[in-house]
Structures are given as C-alpha cells and as structure tokens.
Amino acid sequence: IISWGVENKLLRVSHHFLRTILYMWLLPTTKRSSTPLIWALVRNTTPVSALKSPSKSSSFGSMATPSSDAYNKPYKNVLLSSAYLMPIRGKMITAHSTRQKVLDLLQETQSRCKKDGNERAMIVDISATVWNWDTYAIVAGKPSPVKLTFSSKEEMRNHLPLNEEDVAQEGILVPQRQESNRMMVWVPKGAMLKEINPQDDDDDSGEMQEFVFECPVDPNDDRLEHWEQEVKNQELYKARTKLAAESMRSMLRFYELDRIVCWDLSWGIWEAIRDTSGDETCDESGDPKMLLVKDGKANLSFPSSVEDNDDEMATMKLFYDYARPISSKLLKETLTGVSGYYLVGGNTYTMSLFHHMWDQQAREGEEDGNAIGHMQFLRNQLRDGKLFYMGHSAGLIMSGPNILTATFKGIDAFSVVTQPYNSPFVRLPPSETPDTFFASEKNNLFGARTQMLNKMHQYGAWRGYHVVEALAFPHYDARPRVASFPQSAETYLRATDAEGRFAQPEGSLLVGKTKDKRIEREDVTRLRKATNAKGLPCYPVANGHAFVMDCGGLKVLETLSPEEEGEGILHWDTYMPYVPDEDHLQYESGRNQFTVGSFTSDADTLAGDRSSSNDDYKGDRIFSRLEALGLPNPNASSEGHAGRLFRSK
C-alpha cells in the first residue's frame, strides 16, 4: 500500500491498482500472459528492509498483519554459510556452534509461532544443487590435470582424437578401467598432452602408461558437450533423486525434525515424516525411519538408499511419483507449515531463474489480484519471525539484493539449463514452453548464454531473495597450494575495496561468438555499476564458517567457526576440511568440538596466505577487509601469524 498522511486522514492506493493503470497505459490491447517483460517490470518486489510499520487502519491485502514488535525489533533469523549445513555423503563440514544455532532458531521460531502442536519441520531447497555444474575455471570441479591410463599412445588415440601437437580436437568422454569397473573420464577440447609416465599395474594386463593433459582454464565456458553426455546417461535424472533422498534424510536426523519438505523448483516438491509407528524408530545405520507422503497416495516407506544400479531404477521412479508439481500456491502453503528454510548450494543462476519464474506466475486459485509470490511471502514470514532462513554457497549469495558475486566467483556454469536435451527432466512454469525456454541450437555456447541472459533479464532473476541488504562471497580460499580454487581469494580481493565493499571495476561474466569478442552484457553492466555505487559490504566466507544477521540487516551480528579439541577455533580465512563421520559421532551429546586431529591430520588444512611480500598475491590485503566488516581478523593478535590455523576463545 502507498499512503499519504494528512493529519489523521490517509489516502491509500494499492500496488495492484497502480500496476493495472501502468499496464493498461503501456499495452492497452495486449494480454499480460504474452508480455512477461512488462509483467516483470510491474510485479511486487518489496525487500524486507523497505517494509515499514503500517498505520493501524492500513490493509496488507493477502499478507498477514504482523505485530508491532516485528518492525521495531528485527529478528536475528538469517544464518549464512559457505559450505553444507548438513552432513553430506558421510562427511561433516558444519561447526558445532553453527548446528546449535540452527537448533536454537528452530526452537525459538517454533515456540513463538506454536505451529501444529510444536511439530519440528523445515524445507530443504535443492533447486541449485540439482543443476550444479562447473565452468572450465576448474576442470570437472578440480584444477588438477586430466589423467588417462592406456597401454600405449596408439591405444589412447583410438579413443581420443589428437592433432600433431597432441592437443584434443574435441571434448569427449574417454573409457577407463578402474579395478573391476569401467569409468568415463572427460577430456575437454584443447587439452594438451604434457607428460607420459610409466604406471605400475598389479594385474596381468601388461605395462600401462599414464598420459597427463593440461586443460584450458576458461571461466566463461560452460562445458556444454560434457553436460550433454551426463544428461544422456541419465545422470540428471539419477542425481535429482539421490539429492532429494539424501538431503531429506540428513536434515531429519541432523536437526531432529519431525517433518521435512524438499523443493526442487525445476521439478517438484517431496514431503516426508518421521515414522514412529514401530518399536524401532531408526535403522541399523542410525538414520530415522521415514515415510514419503503425498495427497491421494498411501504413505510409502522412505528408501534406505537410492543408487544408480538397475535394481534401484524402480525405486527412483517411485520416488519421482511422490513429487507434487510446483505451483505458486503450493510453495506458499509449504512455507506456512514450517519453521525453517534451507537453500542449499549449487548453480546460483539456474536456481535464481526458477525461483523468479515461479514467483511471477498467475496465483492459481486466488481471487485477490494483488496476491504475492512465494519470494515476498518468505520475506514476510521472516520479518514476522515465523520462519528462519539458512543458506550456503548459492543460498548464501541468493540471500542478498542481487547475485552478482556469482559472476566473479566464476565457478557456476551459466547456461546449462537452456539446453534442449534437458526437456524431459524439467517442468517449466505456465509462462514458458520448450520452444520459448530452451536454446534453439544445442551446445552453442554463445547461443546458450544469450538465451540464459534473456531469461534472466525477462524475469528479473539477477535479484536475490533480498532477506538481507549485504552481499557475500562463498568459498573464500586463500590456501597457498595449487589445488585451491585459482580464482577464489584473488577474485574477491579484486572485486572489493580495502574495507570489503563491493567494487567490481570490470565485468567477469562475458559472452561473445568468439573468445576474443566476449563482452559483458549492458543490463549486467548497469547492475554492476549500480551495485558499485551503493558500496554494499561483501562478506568473504571460507568453508566451515558461518555468520548470523538480522532479517533485512546489513551487518554481521555473530560469527560461527569450527573448533578442534586441544587446538582452538579455526581462523576465518582458513578452510575446514570435510571430516568423515558416517555415524555422527562428532556430534554426540555434550560434544562441542571436533575430535583431536580432525583438521590437523588433514594434509589440505592450511592457513590462508597472509603474506605481504608475494608480488603475485599479497594475502595480507584481506586484513583491512575483515577488520572493516567486523569479521574475525587473524592480524588482530599474535595468534594470526603466517601458517597459524587456530585462535583461542
């Protein structure tokens, strides 16, 4: 509502009325459904911080009227991290203090709202994770060389086309033997053979040779040919099932939930509850017994595992059958019934696009033309203290006003979702068809990126969830080793000023028909320059660390870092390694630190580079940023000298 106050009188004009007038003036003869760009201009996009205390006589339409306390005292209910906030594949990377904070937020929100008899329920959103795919900034997720094993160079050439300079002429999956199994290794176009090493072989297959290829590093190449191979091998279909099942099981156990809802906005919504019907409530591995639930279907025992062998394909199909199709109404209904929302990391761009596409669909079944989408509804729930938000990686980036930090992070493949061969594995919103959504030509990098840019612009998908006012940069990795993200720490320092404010002078998401013709698109340039002008804080976060902010906040209120028994708290600029822990022993009752050696015995646990003499990097530039941003600063005490991993309390 827009209101002008004159003494005790108010004139109110609804957003819906203004949108209608503007729409009719612009396009008097065209239907809204055929003009998504105009609809994108006039939709409701109120950020949390812009929601002011209303007059007692004001009306919020379909929004629930909050208590006055919700405006006077923002809730401290946004928790953001670089790495997973749940166990993943038997490994842990969540600090004990972070887990306890989530449990506290769950209890506080649940007690405040008294939802459904104190049922402990959350949403885990895997929309980004399903489409997780890297650019050539790092080869197949690692900057290490590609290695192939064959008996001879001639045998290798039968599988990999090389020119006279031993450079791969096309991107291709090459078969490899691994023990008793066969696997496929992707070799990108342009990979150059650098080494041939003799290889010891324990079986009777004869002498083998290792062929080491150096691969091109290109953060603006989305590896589309490799993506096609994965999709055609049913990897997208399988990955979605496994991600949904593993995430739901992990969340229910780790946060002691009664019910878990799983969103994938490119497909559907699953829901599962804890099975308390028998004497045994957990299986032999300690995971809680669960039931998949769906209206109109009998409750189904949750699968103990979802593998990709032939025997499990029927289980995968059954799991898919229990997904409810996405709708604007269902998204809001599921948000209403939970206390927490967790946006998991992955492909920031694809996730943001699907959220914004669904946010702008017609509100089916709702007569109020001013009805809001699920993104504004989530902000309202946060503002009123009825929900808490947690996100890692892409979910961290998405929490802010825009997602520009994904562009200079340079890892997420921008355009994979636009490929036409994805069609069987995507459920598009009503405003899109396969002809309008997918690129007309497969694996054309320029065409794919142009199509994705058009869709991002059409739906305003450069905007984040806007639950906080600040920006953030996940996976800040300053470890002095070759295997670290080569573009991580340096890129953050290059795109921020000395006080950690967003200040990106040059574009990093580039598009062109040829490599030498790539440029940043004008709408992205305008957004980057406007964001530079705002001087927003941009918080760097290394894996394992997290922080808490107010709903709509600009400043970090609390930091959370992992600890190792007998050592102390891991420095903010230092990566926590994944800690193997199939049985959750690290989180036994009463334990608030990881066991001795969890970090220090891991060869990859290295302190961030804090040097001032290295001409190529100069890691000490992070100190002024950490100080200005109010983050733990290794330079603030003698405990932060070069190479030191821990600080005391």
Secondary structure, 3 states (H helix, E strand, C coil): CEEEEECCEEEEECHHHHHHHHHHHHCCCCCHHHCHHHHHHHCCCCCHHHCCCCCCCCCCCCCCCCCCHHHHCCCCCEEEECCCCCCECCEECCCHHHHHHHHHHHHHHHHHHCHHHHCCEEEEECCCHHHCCECECCECCECCCEEEEECCHHHHHCCCCECCCCEECCCEEEEEEECCEEEEEEECCCCEEEEEEEECCCCCCCCEEEEEEECCCECCCCCHHHHHHHHHCCHHHHHHHHHHHHHHHHHHHHCCCCEEEEEECCCEEEEEEECCCCCCCECCCCCECEEECCCCCCCEECCCCCCCCHHHHHHHHHHHHCCEECCHHHHHHHHHCCCEEEECCCCHHHHHHHHHHHHCCCCCCCCCCCCCCHHHHHHHHHHCCCCEEEEECHHHHCCCCECCHHHHHCCECCCHHHCHHHHHHCCCCCCCCHHHHCCCCCCCHHHHHHHHHHHHHHCCCCECCCCCCCEEECCCCCCCCCCCCCCHHHHHHHCECCCCEECCCCCCCCECCCHHHCECCHHHHHHHHHHHHHCCEEEECCCCCEEEECCCCCCEEEEECCEECCCEEECCCCCCCCEECCCCHHHCCCCCCECCCCCCCCCCCCCCCCCCCCCCCCHHHHHHHHHHHCCCCHHHCHHHCCCCCEECC
